[in-house]
Amino acid sequence: MALTLDQLNQASLDDATLMLAGLYEHSPWIARAALAGRPFGSLAQLKHAMVQVLASAGVESQLALIRAHPELAGKAMVSKSLTAESTNEQSKAGLTHCTPDEFEKIQSLNAAYNARFGFPFILAVRGPRGTGLSKAEIIATFARRLHGHPDFERQECIRNIHRIAEIRLNDLFGFTPELGNRVWDWQEALAQHADAGYAEQGQLTVTYLTDAHRACAQRISMDMLQAGCDTVHIDAVGNVVGRYKKESDLRNTDEGQGPVSSRTLLTGSHYDTVRNGGKYDGRLGIYVPLACVQALSSAGKRLPFDLEIVAFAEEEGQRYKATFLGSGALTGDFNPAWLDQVDADGISMRAAMQHAGLSVDDIPSLKRNANDYQGFVEVHIEQGPVLNELDIPLGIVTSINASVRYVGEVLGMASHAGTTPMGRRRDAAAAVAELILYVEQRAAQDSDLVGTVGMLQVPNGSINVVPGRCQFSLDLRAPNDAQRDRLADDVVQAARAICERRRTHLDLAETMRVSAAPSAPAWQARWESAVQALGVPLHRMPSGAGHDAMKLHETMPQAMLFVRGQNSGISHNPLESTTSDDMQLAVDAFMHLLNGLAQTTAA
Ligand SMILES: [Zn+2]
């Protein structure tokens, strides 16, 4: 019999501790301490209470917990002395049926890991979907983490222990994240399509209007129809547009006539990817709202407004230099000059669009009339390490960062590395190195600023020549324009001062300046109340990366919701990952936002 939260909330402390005894390996004290926070309104709230208990228990207790775990496919498994929970997990991942080669490989990894860190390697082998990682994935993760920093590995083990506890808790309460699993599966299926040249290597790459890109559009159209969207079409730039209509709209499709609250809610994100990217960047923001449509439609429910989900065709600027092409078309920012851009094979965007059967002449008509819409919301995987480190599943975006970019070159004097005394050098690379350290230090003065020198070159440099030239890039971002401008002013001033003192010459050219897109307060508040209703702690954060919401921001109020990524939140990378439990929470939050809007809408 599955437990219920009511039973847990009403039981004596001893009984409740017993109910949760198996969650943390040989460590019932964690659940016991968390039970002080009863009553719990949701499993998510209980999970977070346990996360907090362990976080405040100190490093020694954390290490003791890690050491209470068996090795993967280790002696305890062979001698059948694992806990029932561990046996179930290790067998689901196929570890109880290793070939001799796999078994030997895992044993040698176990030994090396233990020797390096002094504790066993912990991995939630049931994985992000709960159904079990493949042995190949387990071995690859093991080999990768063997090279981690000891502090990081301790924390990564703890995160995996919490994930193990989450799955055990789901089992205990008979809870399945049905819609989260649906979203996970949709994205897995979509990731089967990849551009030629990458597909063969098992890499996910989907760039604008390739065969794989068009196959993705077809699959998304089909998914939208099957989930219950009333109309689905592919527009003139390749966006897939699905609409779940309000009751009255099924007969009458007039737009923009009623009060604001009965106007269409716009949502969505992009389905193109970077080269060798992840499965969730962009796509999560298409499928989370689609899961809501599926839930509404299967329950026969309608909202008092239309929900329009747009799967944007292009955001990443990989095949052509134009970015935000999909969302830009909705704001009337499609630049006709882009049509003449050519890709690496010399194919113009115009030709690619004609080949895809898109009607270039219809692009201007894609521009949305802001009066037809309440606003735009976007769900996106965080693409950073913050939520993962805090062990919080959802994040509220306060603003999409303002940014400014420069390319620079410092000219010094190339001279003999052996004969030029230190005091007489005009070393261009050393000047840039000093600037990099300044950027690092200046940006760190405020936790929400970031500054990066991502490109650095000494053209024609030699091992025995003092660098005479050094080229570099500079990327500065801040949550608002004023903060960004102060950061940029300080950095430019420092660059000049450094070059002056070092008797070098500085050329600096600004290449891009983008304004911040602060979330509309009312919409941010809607996400906040949704997240709080789930019992998930509230964490507000700026978005360091640009998103489609930035484009829509130009014409309507917008706010974003972030979903925690696994593997330190790595993104634009095949290791990008998130769990179906976190996806379920995102669906629940989205549903809460829809229901909240529905309640305030004049019928
Ligand atoms: Zn994205």
Residues whose N, C-alpha, C, O or C-beta is under 5 A from the ligand:
A	BS01	ZN	D281 G282
